[in-house]
Amino acid sequence: MKIESIDIYGYGKWSQQTFDQLTDLQVFLGDNEAGKSTLSSFIQTIFFGFPSARKKDSNLYLPKQGDSYGGRLFLSGTRFGKVIVERMKDRNRGKAVLTYENGQQEVVDHLASYLLGVDRQTYELLYVFKIDRLLDLSRVKKEDLNRYLLGIGTSGSEQLLQIAEDYRKDAKKEFLPTGTKPPLNQKIKETENKWLQLQDAKAKNRDYEGLLVRAADIQDELAKLSQKQEKWEAENRDLSEAIRLNDYYLEWRQLEQEISAVDASHLPPNVRQRWEWLQEKIAEELNKQTALQEQEKQSLKELDDFSQAKWYRDHQAEWDSLNHAFTKISSAFNESLFLEKNRREEEAELILFKRAMGLQSEQMLQPLTAEKMQMAESLLEKEKQISHDLTDLNQAISQKESHLASLEMKIKELLAERWADGRFKDWQSKAEQGKADVQSNSLSIPMMVSFVVAIIATMIAIFAPALRLVAIGAAVLSVGAGVYFSKKAKVMTNHPTDEFNMADYIQQAALRERLKELTVEEQGEQESFIQLLNRQEELEMALEKEKDNQREWLNQAAYPLNFSLETVVREEPAQKIAEREQKLSAIIEKQALIEASLDQWFEDADFIRQQLRLTHLSRSDFVGQFTELRQALILEENMANHAEEKLAAITAQKADLEASLAKHLKERQDILEAAKVETEAEFYNLLHAKDQQAEQKRRQKFLDEQLHDKEALFKRYPDKEQALKRLANNKNHLVVIQEDIKRLQKEEVSCQHEIRLLEEGGTYSTLLQEYAVAETEMRDMIVDWAKKVVAAEWLEETLRYGKDDRLPLLLDDMTDYFVRLTAGNYRRIIFRKSGIKVQHASGTIYEPFELSQGTVEQLYIAMRFAFIKNTADIANLPILIDDGFVNFDSSRKATMYELMAELSQSIQVFFFTFDDTVGEIMSQEQINVLN
């Protein structure tokens, strides 16, 4: 058997996990808590069922993520071929579901016995390897180690050995050859003491033996009398039986005569059933005939009720014409309703549109002519031009105001820097007279250059007004530079200066000239600003005049005062109102045409309203009910047709029924003729006689059963009166025998009473009873003790000798594995009656308890592997090895991997480990890395 794939729905940490393409030797590699033990437990769960919650120390491996609890295994190589084994906790009470290759499914109660061949306990003992099994070897006593390994080698586990050991221990607790405390030893001693006491009490009774002999004689006499009593009682039973059955015998003879007196042989066997069937059939057909006649009357009445159907057939053409036009009429009617709704909406929108423009609902506006439109556009253009000029003028005024403000600020700044007139005139006179202080001759070259530049700039400002500002600025800068360098030169030469300074004078003269120019410019700008303001007033008056002209135009055109000329020209409200009124007129005209066609159709359908008395219906109501009316008439016509067909069918059924009734009546008459009778009463009398004959035959058969094997009895006692006399005589003999028995029984009771008195007087009775109880208990305890001793002996003999056909091969494989695991240090395993021994390479033979712990582990593994290999043909199940060799060194691990590879050729091996070095030996497809 091989596991091809593992599919886990939910089990412990695993959820919706699949392991497929599993090899014969499959390694599951992962650290602690990676799920190795969980996966191993899952395989055992699918095989043998879910872990029991009753065991407190067991792990249930419930799903951690709420998935379905369970999964399935895909198996091959079973006795059914390829199968799928599925278990789910919440389905089929956790039972296994087998899916065969043909798709058939079966729920199996005990999968272990049905498919696997072993139970859970055997599988865990033989096919599951864990490190704790090897650790357990260190705790086995040395005197038990040999027998422990013997059990492993012959049965694959220590279970049988443990059972045998338990039997021996229990037997030793019950009895020891030299013991005194075990229960059986004490019971044997107690029984022996009771026997000695009983013999002493028995010797003291003198008449005891004589009474026992008389009691035995009485028993013999009673036995003989009982035999006689049984003989007479047996004859009396025969007599009583003959007397009891005599009436049956006489009745049987009477029945024989009566049965032969009636001749009903000419009647068919089933004539009664056929007659009764015909009677029922005829009665049924008569009832049906009556029912059909009633149905015929009802159908004729229904046809009379369908009067409108005939009128509909007569006016079929008019109805078809109206119905043919009804689709268009219905559409026209709906369109009329739609147009009515549309008309109302258009009227409402027109009124709302007029109100939005300030018009009354009945007020009209004439559309603009080309001339009026041209005049309006001209007025708007004039307004636009004046507004544009006014905007430009306002912008110029704003600029002019800004320029005047700038000039005023400059003038204020220059006035703040201007000298008083007296001081300036004083300096001006000094400059004109050419007077200067002594130090004026000592002006430096920079001062002279700056004066020249200032004079030139002043002249440019006077004669070139366009460059006036630039020239004045250059003059001021040149004078300032000259003064700066002049003062610097004075400081350097340390010469005192006079109060008069030509540079300051020139600067002040230029400032006064500039102030004069700015004042003149300000006056000019003021005059220009006043002109602009006058122009602004003129344009505003012109704009207001144009607006008056526009209002005049709107008034002449009958537009409300809240309208603007621009709105009238842009939106043309009169044109829009005219378009809406035109659209409304078109709707009204179209609606009128449709109404005319509807009125004509309504008039054509007047004959319907007259016939059906629906003249009160309006046109809309009649249009709404037209289809329903037509369908009702069609339904009535169909019902009339159905009634006619039903009437025809009833007529046909009636004819068939009458024919069948005549046939059955004739057949009934044929039966009367065949029975050789003329009337039904005579026929029933004949049937009654036949039934009586059948009942008599049944009674005769019953009597035959009662009288069976009684011929000899009637031959011995043919006469009932004679039998009664003989029975009475026998009873008298029995009375005498019973009196003799009673007499002997009384004598026996008296004798037994005397024996009991003798026994009680010497305590013999008590001792006898106690001895009997003790002996019985001793025998039971000996039997229980012997069972355990024999069972232990048989188990050990079985383990000692093994199976004759498998032990040689098993021993060869054990030796081969053990030699390889010990690297040749040991060469042989020997099975003896006393147990297992191993031979060292040096020839020395050792007991198992003399070996090291590591060697014992190797011997244990060799024996387990050999047993599994040689029993693979019986139970070929996968082996689960869960880090069983974690304590092995590298060389022994390599050997173990080789042995697992060899073993996997005959049985699948699953190896769960955290040892990363396994990747150096196994191929990648053999390794499943668990996260």
ZAMARGU-4260 file (C-alpha; in steps of 0.2 Angstrom, whole numbers, plus 5000, padded with zeros to 4 digits):
<rodrens>
0) 5000/5000/5000 | 5006/5017/4996 | 5000/5035/5000 | 5000/5044/4984 | 4994/5061/4990
5) 4988/5069/5007 | 4974/5082/5006 | 4971/5091/5023 | 4955/5101/5025 | 4959/5106/5043
10) 4970/5098/5056 | 4980/5107/5070 | 4990/5120/5061 | 4987/5113/5044 | 4973/5121/5034
15) 4969/5117/5016 | 4986/5109/5013 | 4990/5096/5000 | 5006/5085/4999 | 5006/5076/4982
20) 5019/5066/4972 | 5024/5057/4987 | 5039/5045/4984 | 5042/5028/4992 | 5054/5036/5004
25) 5047/5053/5008 | 5056/5065/5020 | 5047/5080/5029 | 5060/5092/5034 | 5056/5106/5047
30) 5060/5114/5063 | 5051/5112/5079 | 5033/5117/5078 | 5033/5115/5059 | 5019/5103/5060
35) 5029/5086/5058 | 5020/5077/5072 | 5003/5085/5067 | 5005/5077/5049 | 5010/5060/5057
40) 4995/5061/5068 | 4984/5066/5053 | 4989/5050/5043 | 4985/5039/5059 | 4968/5048/5061
45) 4963/5045/5043 | 4967/5027/5045 | 4960/5023/5062 | 4949/5038/5067 | 4950/5055/5076
50) 4958/5056/5093 | 4947/5053/5108 | 4942/5068/5118 | 4940/5057/5133 | 4959/5055/5135
55) 4965/5070/5145 | 4983/5069/5139 | 4979/5067/5120 | 4980/5081/5107 | 4964/5082/5097
60) 4973/5093/5084 | 4957/5104/5081 | 4959/5116/5066 | 4966/5133/5072 | 4957/5143/5058
65) 4940/5136/5059 | 4941/5125/5044 | 4932/5108/5042 | 4940/5095/5054 | 4948/5081/5043
70) 4955/5077/5026 | 4958/5063/5014 | 4972/5051/5008 | 4974/5045/4990 | 4980/5026/4992
75) 4986/5014/4979 | 4991/4996/4980 | 4976/4991/4991 | 4966/4975/4989 | 4953/4987/4980
80) 4966/4995/4969 | 4967/5014/4970 | 4955/5021/4983 | 4952/5038/4992 | 4950/5037/5011
85) 4941/5053/5018 | 4936/5057/5036 | 4927/5072/5042 | 4922/5075/5060 | 4905/5082/5056
90) 4900/5069/5043 | 4895/5051/5045 | 4900/5053/5064 | 4918/5053/5059 | 4918/5037/5050
95) 4929/5034/5035 | 4922/5036/5017 | 4930/5025/5004 | 4929/5031/4986 | 4934/5017/4973
100) 4941/5019/4956 | 4923/5017/4948 | 4917/5032/4958 | 4907/5022/4970 | 4907/5027/4988
105) 4905/5017/5004 | 4905/5022/5023 | 4916/5010/5033 | 4914/5007/5051 | 4930/4998/5055
110) 4943/5003/5041 | 4957/4994/5051 | 4949/4977/5048 | 4941/4981/5031 | 4956/4988/5022
115) 4972/4990/5033 | 4973/4973/5042 | 4979/4980/5058 | 4972/4991/5072 | 4978/5007/5079
120) 4987/4999/5094 | 4997/4987/5082 | 5001/5001/5070 | 5008/5012/5083 | 5018/4997/5090
125) 5025/4991/5074 | 5025/5005/5061 | 5028/5021/5071 | 5046/5025/5076 | 5049/5039/5089
130) 5064/5044/5099 | 5055/5040/5116 | 5055/5021/5111 | 5074/5021/5110 | 5074/5031/5127
135) 5063/5018/5135 | 5077/5005/5132 | 5087/5013/5145 | 5074/5010/5158 | 5072/4992/5154
140) 5079/4980/5168 | 5094/4970/5163 | 5085/4954/5167 | 5070/4959/5156 | 5080/4966/5142
145) 5083/4949/5134 | 5065/4944/5134 | 5060/4962/5128 | 5071/4960/5113 | 5064/4942/5110
150) 5047/4949/5109 | 5052/4963/5096 | 5061/4950/5085 | 5047/4938/5084 | 5031/4948/5085
155) 5037/4965/5080 | 5033/4973/5097 | 5035/4970/5116 | 5016/4968/5118 | 5015/4949/5119
160) 5030/4949/5130 | 5022/4961/5142 | 5006/4951/5142 | 5016/4935/5147 | 5026/4944/5160
165) 5009/4951/5167 | 5002/4934/5168 | 5018/4927/5178 | 5017/4942/5190 | 4999/4939/5193
170) 5002/4920/5196 | 5016/4923/5208 | 5005/4935/5218 | 4992/4921/5220 | 5004/4906/5224
175) 5022/4902/5228 | 5028/4884/5231 | 5037/4889/5247 | 5026/4904/5251 | 5013/4906/5265
180) 5006/4924/5262 | 4999/4922/5244 | 4980/4919/5244 | 4981/4902/5236 | 4994/4896/5249
185) 4983/4901/5263 | 4967/4894/5255 | 4976/4876/5253 | 4981/4877/5272 | 4964/4882/5277
190) 4956/4867/5267 | 4968/4854/5274 | 4963/4860/5292 | 4945/4858/5288 | 4947/4841/5282
195) 4956/4835/5298 | 4942/4843/5308 | 4929/4834/5298 | 4937/4817/5300 | 4938/4819/5319
200) 4919/4823/5320 | 4914/4809/5308 | 4922/4796/5319 | 4912/4801/5335 | 4895/4796/5327
205) 4891/4777/5330 | 4874/4775/5321 | 4878/4787/5307 | 4883/4773/5294 | 4868/4763/5297
210) 4856/4777/5294 | 4866/4782/5278 | 4863/4764/5272 | 4844/4764/5276 | 4843/4781/5267
215) 4851/4773/5252 | 4839/4758/5252 | 4824/4770/5253 | 4830/4780/5238 | 4831/4763/5228
220) 4813/4759/5233 | 4807/4776/5228 | 4816/4774/5211 | 4807/4758/5207 | 4790/4765/5212
225) 4793/4780/5202 | 4796/4769/5187 | 4779/4760/5189 | 4771/4777/5192 | 4778/4783/5175
230) 4772/4768/5166 | 4754/4770/5172 | 4755/4788/5169 | 4761/4785/5151 | 4747/4773/5148
235) 4734/4786/5155 | 4741/4799/5144 | 4738/4788/5129 | 4720/4784/5135 | 4717/4802/5138
240) 4723/4807/5121 | 4712/4793/5113 | 4697/4799/5123 | 4701/4818/5118 | 4703/4814/5099
245) 4689/4802/5098 | 4677/4816/5095 | 4689/4823/5081 | 4689/4806/5073 | 4670/4805/5073
250) 4669/4823/5066 | 4682/4818/5052 | 4671/4804/5047 | 4655/4815/5046 | 4664/4828/5036
255) 4670/4815/5024 | 4652/4810/5020 | 4646/4828/5019 | 4660/4833/5007 | 4656/4819/4995
260) 4637/4824/4995 | 4640/4840/4986 | 4646/4841/4968 | 4652/4858/4962 | 4665/4852/4950
265) 4657/4860/4935 | 4660/4878/4943 | 4677/4886/4937 | 4689/4889/4952 | 4687/4908/4951
270) 4669/4909/4947 | 4664/4918/4963 | 4677/4932/4959 | 4672/4933/4941 | 4653/4934/4947
275) 4657/4947/4960 | 4668/4957/4948 | 4654/4957/4935 | 4641/4962/4948 | 4652/4977/4953
280) 4656/4981/4935 | 4637/4981/4930 | 4633/4991/4946 | 4647/5003/4942 | 4641/5005/4924
285) 4623/5008/4929 | 4629/5022/4940 | 4640/5029/4927 | 4625/5028/4915 | 4615/5038/4927
290) 4629/5051/4929 | 4631/5053/4911 | 4613/5056/4908 | 4614/5069/4922 | 4630/5077/4913
295) 4621/5077/4897 | 4606/5087/4904 | 4619/5099/4912 | 4628/5102/4896 | 4612/5106/4887
300) 4608/5118/4900 | 4626/5126/4899 | 4624/5128/4880 | 4608/5138/4883 | 4617/5150/4895
305) 4630/5154/4881 | 4618/5166/4872 | 4631/5180/4869 | 4642/5167/4860 | 4629/5165/4846
310) 4628/5184/4844 | 4647/5185/4844 | 4648/5173/4829 | 4634/5182/4820 | 4644/5199/4821
315) 4661/5191/4820 | 4666/5202/4805 | 4661/5218/4813 | 4671/5213/4829 | 4686/5208/4818
320) 4686/5225/4809 | 4685/5234/4826 | 4698/5223/4833 | 4709/5226/4818 | 4708/5245/4820
325) 4709/5244/4839 | 4728/5244/4840 | 4729/5260/4830 | 4714/5267/4840 | 4723/5262/4856
330) 4739/5270/4851 | 4729/5285/4845 | 4719/5286/4862 | 4736/5285/4871 | 4743/5298/4859
335) 4728/5309/4862 | 4730/5308/4881 | 4749/5312/4878 | 4745/5327/4867 | 4732/5333/4880
340) 4745/5332/4893 | 4758/5340/4882 | 4746/5354/4878 | 4743/5358/4896 | 4761/5358/4899
345) 4765/5369/4885 | 4751/5381/4890 | 4758/5381/4908 | 4776/5384/4902 | 4770/5399/4891
350) 4761/5407/4905 | 4777/5404/4916 | 4788/5411/4903 | 4777/5427/4901 | 4776/5429/4920
355) 4795/5428/4921 | 4796/5442/4908 | 4784/5452/4918 | 4769/5450/4905 | 4751/5445/4909
360) 4746/5428/4903 | 4735/5436/4890 | 4747/5449/4885 | 4755/5448/4868 | 4772/5454/4860
365) 4774/5458/4842 | 4790/5451/4835 | 4803/5464/4830 | 4804/5470/4812 | 4820/5472/4803
370) 4819/5491/4805 | 4815/5490/4823 | 4829/5478/4826 | 4841/5489/4816 | 4836/5504/4827
375) 4838/5494/4843 | 4855/5489/4838 | 4860/5507/4833 | 4854/5513/4850 | 4864/5499/4859
380) 4879/5503/4848 | 4878/5522/4853 | 4877/5517/4871 | 4892/5505/4870 | 4902/5518/4861
385) 4898/5532/4875 | 4902/5519/4888 | 4918/5514/4881 | 4923/5533/4879 | 4918/5536/4897
390) 4928/5521/4903 | 4944/5528/4894 | 4941/5545/4901 | 4939/5538/4919 | 4955/5529/4916
395) 4964/5546/4910 | 4957/5555/4925 | 4963/5542/4937 | 4981/5544/4929 | 4980/5563/4930
400) 4975/5562/4949 | 4990/5551/4952 | 5002/5562/4943 | 4996/5578/4952 | 4998/5569/4968
405) 5016/5565/4964 | 5020/5583/4959 | 5013/5590/4975 | 5024/5578/4985 | 5039/5583/4975
410) 5036/5601/4978 | 5034/5598/4996 | 5050/5590/4997 | 5059/5604/4988 | 5051/5617/4998
415) 5058/5609/5014 | 5076/5610/5007 | 5074/5628/5000 | 5084/5642/5009 | 5077/5657/5015
420) 5076/5671/5002 | 5088/5682/5012 | 5101/5670/5014 | 5100/5665/4995 | 5101/5683/4990
425) 5116/5686/5001 | 5125/5671/4993 | 5119/5676/4976 | 5127/5693/4978 | 5143/5685/4984
430) 5144/5674/4969 | 5141/5689/4957 | 5154/5699/4965 | 5167/5685/4964 | 5171/5687/4982
435) 5176/5671/4991 | 5186/5666/5006 | 5205/5663/5005 | 5202/5645/5005 | 5191/5645/4989
440) 5207/5646/4979 | 5213/5630/4986 | 5198/5620/4978 | 5204/5604/4972 | 5203/5598/4954
445) 5187/5586/4958 | 5178/5602/4965 | 5181/5611/4949 | 5176/5597/4938 | 5160/5595/4948
450) 5156/5613/4946 | 5159/5613/4927 | 5148/5597/4926 | 5134/5606/4936 | 5135/5621/4925
455) 5133/5611/4909 | 5119/5601/4916 | 5110/5617/4922 | 5111/5624/4904 | 5105/5608/4897
460) 5090/5609/4908 | 5086/5627/4903 | 5088/5624/4884 | 5082/5606/4883 | 5065/5604/4893
465) 5064/5586/4887 | 5080/5582/4897 | 5077/5593/4911 | 5075/5580/4924 | 5090/5570/4919
470) 5101/5586/4918 | 5095/5592/4935 | 5099/5575/4943 | 5116/5575/4935 | 5120/5593/4941
475) 5115/5588/4959 | 5125/5572/4959 | 5140/5581/4952 | 5139/5595/4965 | 5137/5582/4979
480) 5152/5573/4973 | 5162/5589/4972 | 5158/5594/4990 | 5162/5576/4996 | 5179/5576/4988
485) 5182/5594/4993 | 5178/5591/5011 | 5189/5575/5011 | 5203/5586/5004 | 5200/5599/5018
490) 5201/5586/5031 | 5217/5579/5024 | 5225/5596/5023 | 5218/5603/5040 | 5215/5620/5032
495) 5200/5630/5039 | 5185/5634/5027 | 5174/5650/5025 | 5155/5649/5027 | 5152/5653/5008
500) 5152/5637/4997 | 5150/5638/4978 | 5144/5620/4977 | 5130/5623/4990 | 5125/5639/4981
505) 5125/5630/4964 | 5114/5616/4972 | 5102/5628/4980 | 5101/5638/4963 | 5097/5622/4954
510) 5084/5617/4967 | 5075/5634/4966 | 5075/5632/4947 | 5068/5614/4949 | 5054/5620/4961
515) 5049/5634/4949 | 5048/5621/4934 | 5037/5609/4945 | 5025/5623/4950 | 5023/5628/4932
520) 5020/5610/4927 | 5007/5607/4942 | 4997/5622/4935 | 4997/5615/4918 | 4991/5598/4925
525) 4977/5606/4935 | 4970/5614/4920 | 4971/5598/4910 | 4962/5589/4924 | 4948/5601/4925
530) 4945/5599/4906 | 4944/5580/4909 | 4931/5582/4922 | 4921/5593/4911 | 4922/5579/4897
535) 4917/5566/4910 | 4901/5576/4914 | 4897/5578/4895 | 4898/5559/4892 | 4888/5554/4907
540) 4874/5566/4901 | 4875/5558/4884 | 4874/5540/4891 | 4859/5545/4901 | 4851/5552/4886
545) 4854/5536/4876 | 4846/5526/4890 | 4831/5537/4889 | 4830/5534/4870 | 4831/5515/4874
550) 4816/5516/4886 | 4807/5526/4874 | 4810/5513/4861 | 4804/5499/4873 | 4788/5509/4877
555) 4784/5511/4859 | 4787/5492/4856 | 4775/5488/4871 | 4789/5480/4881 | 4788/5481/4900
560) 4799/5493/4909 | 4809/5479/4918 | 4815/5474/4901 | 4832/5480/4894 | 4835/5484/4876
565) 4850/5472/4876 | 4839/5458/4883 | 4826/5461/4869 | 4839/5461/4856 | 4849/5446/4863
570) 4835/5434/4868 | 4821/5441/4856 | 4807/5436/4869 | 4793/5440/4857 | 4800/5428/4844
575) 4801/5414/4858 | 4783/5418/4863 | 4777/5416/4845 | 4787/5400/4843 | 4779/5393/4859
580) 4761/5398/4853 | 4764/5391/4836 | 4770/5374/4844 | 4754/5374/4855 | 4743/5377/4840
585) 4751/5362/4831 | 4747/5351/4846 | 4729/5357/4847 | 4727/5354/4828 | 4735/5336/4829
590) 4724/5332/4844 | 4708/5337/4835 | 4712/5325/4820 | 4715/5311/4832 | 4699/5315/4842
595) 4689/5314/4825 | 4696/5296/4822 | 4692/5291/4839 | 4674/5297/4838 | 4672/5288/4822
600) 4678/5271/4829 | 4667/5274/4845 | 4652/5277/4834 | 4656/5261/4824 | 4656/5251/4840
605) 4639/5257/4845 | 4631/5240/4841 | 4642/5232/4854 | 4637/5244/4868 | 4618/5242/4863
610) 4619/5223/4864 | 4629/5222/4880 | 4620/5237/4888 | 4635/5247/4890 | 4628/5264/4883
615) 4633/5272/4899 | 4651/5270/4896 | 4662/5285/4890 | 4673/5283/4876 | 4689/5281/4887
620) 4680/5268/4898 | 4674/5258/4882 | 4692/5259/4875 | 4699/5252/4891 | 4686/5238/4892
625) 4686/5233/4873 | 4699/5220/4874 | 4692/5213/4890 | 4675/5212/4882 | 4681/5204/4867
630) 4692/5191/4877 | 4676/5188/4888 | 4666/5184/4872 | 4680/5174/4865 | 4681/5164/4881
635) 4662/5162/4881 | 4663/5155/4863 | 4677/5144/4868 | 4667/5138/4883 | 4652/5135/4871
640) 4663/5125/4860 | 4669/5116/4875 | 4652/5112/4880 | 4647/5106/4863 | 4663/5095/4863
645) 4659/5089/4880 | 4641/5085/4875 | 4648/5075/4861 | 4660/5066/4872 | 4647/5062/4884
650) 4636/5055/4870 | 4650/5044/4864 | 4654/5038/4882 | 4636/5034/4884 | 4636/5024/4869
655) 4652/5015/4874 | 4645/5012/4891 | 4629/5005/4885 | 4639/4992/4874 | 4650/4987/4888
660) 4635/4985/4900 | 4626/4974/4887 | 4642/4964/4886 | 4644/4961/4904 | 4625/4957/4906
665) 4627/4943/4893 | 4643/4937/4902 | 4633/4936/4918 | 4620/4926/4910 | 4633/4914/4903
670) 4639/4911/4920 | 4621/4906/4926 | 4619/4894/4911 | 4637/4886/4915 | 4632/4884/4933
675) 4616/4875/4927 | 4605/4887/4937 | 4592/4899/4931 | 4591/4913/4944 | 4604/4922/4954
680) 4596/4915/4970 | 4600/4897/4964 | 4618/4903/4959 | 4621/4910/4976 | 4615/4894/4985
685) 4627/4884/4974 | 4641/4896/4979 | 4636/4894/4997 | 4637/4875/4996 | 4654/4876/4988
690) 4660/4888/5001 | 4654/4876/5015 | 4662/4862/5006 | 4679/4872/5006 | 4676/4876/5024
695) 4673/4857/5028 | 4689/4853/5018 | 4699/4865/5028 | 4691/4858/5044 | 4695/4840/5038
700) 4713/4846/5035 | 4714/4853/5052 | 4708/4836/5059 | 4720/4827/5048 | 4734/4837/5057
705) 4727/4833/5074 | 4725/4814/5070 | 4741/4812/5061 | 4751/4797/5068 | 4737/4792/5079
710) 4731/4777/5069 | 4740/4765/5081 | 4731/4774/5096 | 4714/4772/5089 | 4718/4753/5085
715) 4723/4750/5103 | 4708/4760/5110 | 4694/4761/5097 | 4680/4762/5109 | 4678/4777/5120
720) 4668/4769/5134 | 4681/4755/5136 | 4695/4768/5136 | 4686/4777/5150 | 4684/4762/5160
725) 4703/4757/5158 | 4708/4775/5163 | 4698/4774/5179 | 4706/4757/5183 | 4723/4764/5180
730) 4720/4779/5191 | 4716/4767/5206 | 4733/4758/5203 | 4742/4775/5203 | 4733/4780/5220
735) 4741/4764/5228 | 4758/4768/5221 | 4757/4786/5227 | 4752/4780/5245 | 4768/4769/5245
740) 4779/4783/5239 | 4772/4795/5252 | 4776/4782/5266 | 4793/4779/5260 | 4796/4798/5258
745) 4790/4800/5277 | 4803/4786/5282 | 4816/4795/5272 | 4813/4812/5280 | 4814/4803/5297
750) 4830/4795/5293 | 4838/4811/5286 | 4832/4820/5302 | 4841/4807/5313 | 4857/4809/5302
755) 4856/4828/5304 | 4854/4827/5322 | 4869/4816/5323 | 4879/4828/5312 | 4873/4843/5322
760) 4877/4835/5338 | 4895/4832/5333 | 4897/4849/5323 | 4899/4837/5308 | 4887/4847/5298
765) 4895/4863/5300 | 4912/4856/5297 | 4906/4847/5281 | 4898/4863/5274 | 4914/4874/5278
770) 4925/4861/5270 | 4914/4860/5255 | 4915/4879/5253 | 4934/4880/5256 | 4937/4866/5244
775) 4927/4874/5230 | 4935/4891/5233 | 4952/4882/5233 | 4948/4873/5216 | 4943/4890/5208
780) 4959/4899/5214 | 4969/4884/5207 | 4960/4885/5190 | 4963/4904/5189 | 4981/4902/5194
785) 4984/4888/5182 | 4976/4899/5167 | 4989/4912/5170 | 5004/4901/5171 | 4999/4891/5156
790) 4995/4907/5146 | 5012/4914/5150 | 5021/4898/5146 | 5012/4897/5129 | 5016/4915/5125
795) 5035/4913/5129 | 5036/4897/5119 | 5028/4906/5104 | 5040/4920/5106 | 5055/4908/5108
800) 5052/4898/5093 | 5044/4911/5081 | 5036/4906/5065 | 5044/4891/5056 | 5042/4898/5039
805) 5047/4916/5042 | 5060/4915/5056 | 5075/4910/5045 | 5073/4925/5033 | 5069/4936/5048
810) 5085/4931/5057 | 5095/4934/5041 | 5088/4952/5039 | 5091/4956/5057 | 5109/4950/5057
815) 5112/4960/5041 | 5105/4976/5048 | 5114/4974/5064 | 5131/4971/5056 | 5129/4986/5045
820) 5123/4997/5060 | 5137/4992/5071 | 5150/4994/5056 | 5155/4976/5057 | 5158/4976/5076
825) 5145/4962/5078 | 5142/4948/5066 | 5128/4937/5072 | 5111/4937/5081 | 5107/4920/5090
830) 5090/4914/5096 | 5090/4902/5110 | 5077/4895/5122 | 5084/4906/5135 | 5083/4921/5124
835) 5093/4932/5112 | 5112/4933/5111 | 5124/4942/5100 | 5141/4937/5094 | 5155/4950/5093
840) 5167/4951/5078 | 5180/4943/5090 | 5169/4928/5093 | 5163/4933/5110 | 5145/4931/5114
845) 5135/4944/5124 | 5119/4945/5133 | 5109/4960/5128 | 5110/4968/5145 | 5129/4967/5143
850) 5129/4979/5128 | 5131/4997/5128 | 5115/5008/5126 | 5120/5013/5108 | 5122/4995/5103
855) 5105/4990/5111 | 5097/5004/5101 | 5105/4997/5085 | 5099/4979/5089 | 5082/4986/5093
860) 5081/4995/5076 | 5088/4980/5066 | 5075/4969/5074 | 5060/4981/5071 | 5065/4984/5052
865) 5068/4965/5049 | 5051/4961/5056 | 5042/4975/5046 | 5051/4969/5030 | 5046/4951/5032
870) 5028/4955/5036 | 5025/4967/5022 | 5015/4954/5013 | 5002/4953/5027 | 5000/4972/5032
875) 5009/4983/5020 | 5007/5000/5028 | 5018/5015/5027 | 5031/5017/5041 | 5031/5034/5051
880) 5048/5039/5058 | 5047/5054/5069 | 5066/5059/5072 | 5069/5042/5078 | 5088/5043/5076
885) 5092/5061/5082 | 5105/5054/5094 | 5114/5044/5081 | 5131/5050/5075 | 5134/5055/5056
890) 5140/5037/5051 | 5126/5028/5059 | 5113/5041/5052 | 5120/5037/5035 | 5118/5019/5038
895) 5100/5022/5044 | 5096/5031/5028 | 5103/5017/5017 | 5092/5005/5027 | 5077/5016/5025
900) 5080/5017/5006 | 5081/4998/5005 | 5065/4996/5016 | 5056/5008/5005 | 5057/4996/4991
905) 5045/4984/4999 | 5035/4997/5010 | 5033/5016/5010 | 5043/5026/5023 | 5039/5043/5029
910) 5053/5051/5039 | 5050/5067/5049 | 5066/5076/5054 | 5073/5093/5058 | 5091/5088/5052
915) 5096/5099/5038 | 5110/5086/5033 | 5097/5075/5026 | 5097/5086/5010 | 5115/5080/5007
920) 5109/5062/5005 | 5091/5063/4999 | 5085/5070/4982 | 5075/5086/4981 | 5059/5077/4975
925) 5060/5066/4991 | 5061/5081/5003 | 5046/5091/5008 | 5051/5107/5017 | 5038/5112/5030
930) 5036/5130/5035
</rodrens>
